[in-house]
Amino acid sequence: MKVWVDYVTTRILPAYHRFLQHTEKSPYTLEKARSELLNALKTWISAADPEGPYFTGKDFTFGDVCLAPWALRMWVLDHFKGGLGIPTPGQGGEDEQVWNRWHKWTEAIQSRKSVTETMSDQTHYLPIYQRYAEDRAQSEMAKAIREGRGVP
């Protein structure tokens, strides 16, 4: 499990922020950032218990806790960057099973009271994430992404 928690912080979160912080001045394309995040998510969910609904199976564990807030904030990428492009059921092509497992996992975490009651309303996030989307945020995470580093 420790490996997959580390994967979230070293692969998924930096990819999420590179995608969100992309501007015309970025040294990478928006499509490259999108692909990096999609691939990181596919790798993570491919390692999950096949039945689930949570990462390790029937129990909600730290691996789920680690990614849940970011998974529930994927709407930010739709709002500011035109969408991440996670395929809807029936549209996943050769990765259909992977994306079906992703949807099963996100449905499970979205239905947990312990997750939903610790999230803020979307209106609270909009001005915060707008600074990231315009690459104006001054958090340590935003600075690290600008410098090509990972989670500080």
C-alpha atoms as a printed R data frame, in Angstrom:
    type eleno elety resid chain resno       x      y       z
1   ATOM     1    CA   MET     A     1   0.000  0.000   0.000
2   ATOM     2    CA   LYS     A     2   2.820  2.409   0.870
3   ATOM     3    CA   VAL     A     3   4.045  2.238  -2.717
4   ATOM     4    CA   TRP     A     4   0.655  3.337  -4.064
5   ATOM     5    CA   VAL     A     5   0.300  6.175  -1.580
6   ATOM     6    CA   ASP     A     6   3.735  7.337  -2.693
7   ATOM     7    CA   TYR     A     7   2.603  6.982  -6.315
8   ATOM     8    CA   VAL     A     8  -0.282  9.369  -5.675
9   ATOM     9    CA   THR     A     9   2.043 12.033  -4.263
10  ATOM    10    CA   THR     A    10   4.899 11.568  -6.736
11  ATOM    11    CA   ARG     A    11   2.999 10.893  -9.968
12  ATOM    12    CA   ILE     A    12  -0.690 11.757  -9.833
13  ATOM    13    CA   LEU     A    13  -0.637 15.018  -7.856
14  ATOM    14    CA   PRO     A    14   2.207 16.590  -9.867
15  ATOM    15    CA   ALA     A    15   0.485 15.516 -13.105
16  ATOM    16    CA   TYR     A    16  -2.811 16.968 -11.858
17  ATOM    17    CA   HIS     A    17  -1.136 20.287 -11.134
18  ATOM    18    CA   ARG     A    18   0.882 20.365 -14.382
19  ATOM    19    CA   PHE     A    19  -2.389 19.931 -16.254
20  ATOM    20    CA   LEU     A    20  -4.207 22.526 -14.171
21  ATOM    21    CA   GLN     A    21  -1.346 25.054 -14.276
22  ATOM    22    CA   HIS     A    22  -0.797 24.745 -18.034
23  ATOM    23    CA   THR     A    23  -0.864 28.039 -19.899
24  ATOM    24    CA   GLU     A    24   0.298 29.102 -23.344
25  ATOM    25    CA   LYS     A    25   3.681 29.880 -21.734
26  ATOM    26    CA   SER     A    26   4.160 26.330 -20.409
27  ATOM    27    CA   PRO     A    27   7.075 24.363 -21.878
28  ATOM    28    CA   TYR     A    28   4.720 21.429 -22.554
29  ATOM    29    CA   THR     A    29   1.431 21.064 -24.393
30  ATOM    30    CA   LEU     A    30  -1.940 20.774 -22.726
31  ATOM    31    CA   GLU     A    31  -2.385 17.429 -24.471
32  ATOM    32    CA   LYS     A    32   0.899 16.140 -23.026
33  ATOM    33    CA   ALA     A    33  -0.206 17.189 -19.536
34  ATOM    34    CA   ARG     A    34  -3.610 15.561 -20.042
35  ATOM    35    CA   SER     A    35  -2.019 12.335 -21.249
36  ATOM    36    CA   GLU     A    36   0.407 12.265 -18.317
37  ATOM    37    CA   LEU     A    37  -2.439 12.528 -15.808
38  ATOM    38    CA   LEU     A    38  -4.641  9.985 -17.582
39  ATOM    39    CA   ASN     A    39  -1.755  7.509 -17.723
40  ATOM    40    CA   ALA     A    40  -0.949  8.042 -14.041
41  ATOM    41    CA   LEU     A    41  -4.584  7.392 -13.119
42  ATOM    42    CA   LYS     A    42  -4.706  4.280 -15.309
43  ATOM    43    CA   THR     A    43  -1.570  2.897 -13.675
44  ATOM    44    CA   TRP     A    44  -2.942  3.527 -10.181
45  ATOM    45    CA   ILE     A    45  -6.367  2.012 -10.770
46  ATOM    46    CA   SER     A    46  -4.860 -0.937 -12.671
47  ATOM    47    CA   ALA     A    47  -3.085 -1.890  -9.444
48  ATOM    48    CA   ALA     A    48  -6.329 -1.806  -7.465
49  ATOM    49    CA   ASP     A    49  -8.178 -4.882  -6.318
50  ATOM    50    CA   PRO     A    50 -10.229 -5.945  -9.355
51  ATOM    51    CA   GLU     A    51 -13.472 -6.276  -7.391
52  ATOM    52    CA   GLY     A    52 -13.172 -3.244  -5.123
53  ATOM    53    CA   PRO     A    53 -14.961 -1.044  -4.721
54  ATOM    54    CA   TYR     A    54 -12.016  0.521  -2.879
55  ATOM    55    CA   PHE     A    55  -8.361  0.332  -3.819
56  ATOM    56    CA   THR     A    56  -7.582 -2.761  -1.744
57  ATOM    57    CA   GLY     A    57 -11.033 -4.292  -1.895
58  ATOM    58    CA   LYS     A    58 -13.983 -3.902   0.436
59  ATOM    59    CA   ASP     A    59 -12.185 -1.738   3.009
60  ATOM    60    CA   PHE     A    60 -11.621  1.997   2.728
61  ATOM    61    CA   THR     A    61  -7.890  2.459   3.339
62  ATOM    62    CA   PHE     A    62  -5.230  5.147   3.282
63  ATOM    63    CA   GLY     A    63  -4.705  4.645  -0.452
64  ATOM    64    CA   ASP     A    64  -8.297  5.736  -1.000
65  ATOM    65    CA   VAL     A    65  -7.984  8.624   1.457
66  ATOM    66    CA   CYS     A    66  -4.876  9.884  -0.317
67  ATOM    67    CA   LEU     A    67  -6.457 10.225  -3.770
68  ATOM    68    CA   ALA     A    68 -10.115 10.822  -2.892
69  ATOM    69    CA   PRO     A    69  -9.972 14.639  -2.520
70  ATOM    70    CA   TRP     A    70  -8.244 15.020  -5.879
71  ATOM    71    CA   ALA     A    71 -10.597 12.607  -7.604
72  ATOM    72    CA   LEU     A    72 -13.539 14.620  -6.311
73  ATOM    73    CA   ARG     A    73 -11.926 17.784  -7.665
74  ATOM    74    CA   MET     A    74 -11.577 16.514 -11.239
75  ATOM    75    CA   TRP     A    75 -14.442 18.885 -12.095
76  ATOM    76    CA   VAL     A    76 -11.859 21.682 -11.765
77  ATOM    77    CA   LEU     A    77 -10.134 20.341 -14.882
78  ATOM    78    CA   ASP     A    78 -13.439 20.353 -16.752
79  ATOM    79    CA   HIS     A    79 -14.153 23.900 -15.634
80  ATOM    80    CA   PHE     A    80 -10.768 25.470 -16.363
81  ATOM    81    CA   LYS     A    81  -9.036 23.218 -18.917
82  ATOM    82    CA   GLY     A    82 -11.775 21.760 -21.097
83  ATOM    83    CA   GLY     A    83 -11.826 18.400 -19.346
84  ATOM    84    CA   LEU     A    84  -9.505 15.567 -18.532
85  ATOM    85    CA   GLY     A    85 -11.151 13.135 -20.903
86  ATOM    86    CA   ILE     A    86 -11.749 10.109 -18.698
87  ATOM    87    CA   PRO     A    87 -13.901  7.902 -20.913
88  ATOM    88    CA   THR     A    88 -17.494  7.326 -19.874
89  ATOM    89    CA   PRO     A    89 -18.686  3.716 -19.614
90  ATOM    90    CA   GLY     A    90 -18.826  2.135 -23.036
91  ATOM    91    CA   GLN     A    91 -16.333  4.629 -24.483
92  ATOM    92    CA   GLY     A    92 -13.066  3.308 -22.987
93  ATOM    93    CA   GLY     A    93 -11.936  1.290 -25.997
94  ATOM    94    CA   GLU     A    94  -9.055 -1.041 -25.194
95  ATOM    95    CA   ASP     A    95  -8.916  0.481 -21.689
96  ATOM    96    CA   GLU     A    96 -12.611 -0.128 -20.990
97  ATOM    97    CA   GLN     A    97 -11.962 -2.396 -17.983
98  ATOM    98    CA   VAL     A    98  -9.523  0.075 -16.461
99  ATOM    99    CA   TRP     A    99 -11.908  3.000 -16.768
100 ATOM   100    CA   ASN     A   100 -14.839  0.926 -15.537
101 ATOM   101    CA   ARG     A   101 -12.798  0.134 -12.436
102 ATOM   102    CA   TRP     A   102 -12.004  3.856 -12.064
103 ATOM   103    CA   HIS     A   103 -15.714  4.717 -12.218
104 ATOM   104    CA   LYS     A   104 -16.523  2.026  -9.667
105 ATOM   105    CA   TRP     A   105 -13.891  3.458  -7.338
106 ATOM   106    CA   THR     A   106 -15.013  7.085  -7.759
107 ATOM   107    CA   GLU     A   107 -18.646  6.104  -7.185
108 ATOM   108    CA   ALA     A   108 -17.622  4.337  -3.969
109 ATOM   109    CA   ILE     A   109 -15.667  7.285  -2.603
110 ATOM   110    CA   GLN     A   110 -18.350  9.774  -3.651
111 ATOM   111    CA   SER     A   111 -20.898  7.840  -1.649
112 ATOM   112    CA   ARG     A   112 -18.839  7.861   1.569
113 ATOM   113    CA   LYS     A   113 -20.079 10.327   4.139
114 ATOM   114    CA   SER     A   114 -16.555 10.646   5.573
115 ATOM   115    CA   VAL     A   115 -15.333 11.878   2.188
116 ATOM   116    CA   THR     A   116 -18.191 14.111   1.105
117 ATOM   117    CA   GLU     A   117 -18.537 15.833   4.474
118 ATOM   118    CA   THR     A   118 -14.899 16.888   4.447
119 ATOM   119    CA   MET     A   119 -15.037 18.536   1.018
120 ATOM   120    CA   SER     A   120 -15.838 22.204   0.505
121 ATOM   121    CA   ASP     A   121 -18.511 23.459  -1.874
122 ATOM   122    CA   GLN     A   122 -17.359 24.020  -5.437
123 ATOM   123    CA   THR     A   123 -17.906 27.777  -5.109
124 ATOM   124    CA   HIS     A   124 -15.227 27.828  -2.402
125 ATOM   125    CA   TYR     A   125 -12.712 26.171  -4.729
126 ATOM   126    CA   LEU     A   126 -13.307 28.346  -7.809
127 ATOM   127    CA   PRO     A   127 -11.196 31.403  -6.865
128 ATOM   128    CA   ILE     A   128  -8.452 29.206  -5.430
129 ATOM   129    CA   TYR     A   129  -8.182 26.976  -8.479
130 ATOM   130    CA   GLN     A   130  -8.513 29.898 -10.861
131 ATOM   131    CA   ARG     A   131  -5.128 31.103  -9.603
132 ATOM   132    CA   TYR     A   132  -3.692 27.665 -10.393
133 ATOM   133    CA   ALA     A   133  -5.391 27.537 -13.810
134 ATOM   134    CA   GLU     A   134  -3.852 30.913 -14.669
135 ATOM   135    CA   ASP     A   135  -0.532 29.780 -13.141
136 ATOM   136    CA   ARG     A   136  -0.592 32.635 -10.621
137 ATOM   137    CA   ALA     A   137  -0.794 30.509  -7.456
138 ATOM   138    CA   GLN     A   138   2.047 31.027  -4.992
139 ATOM   139    CA   SER     A   139   1.741 27.830  -2.943
140 ATOM   140    CA   GLU     A   140   4.794 25.632  -2.536
141 ATOM   141    CA   MET     A   141   3.090 23.104  -4.813
142 ATOM   142    CA   ALA     A   142   2.528 25.677  -7.562
143 ATOM   143    CA   LYS     A   143   6.127 26.874  -7.334
144 ATOM   144    CA   ALA     A   144   7.444 23.299  -7.446
145 ATOM   145    CA   ILE     A   145   5.393 22.507 -10.551
146 ATOM   146    CA   ARG     A   146   6.681 25.650 -12.276
147 ATOM   147    CA   GLU     A   147  10.213 24.511 -11.502
148 ATOM   148    CA   GLY     A   148   9.558 20.998 -12.819
149 ATOM   149    CA   ARG     A   149   9.674 19.412  -9.360
150 ATOM   150    CA   GLY     A   150   7.206 17.164  -7.586
151 ATOM   151    CA   VAL     A   151   5.248 17.577  -4.367
152 ATOM   152    CA   PRO     A   152   7.309 19.590  -1.893
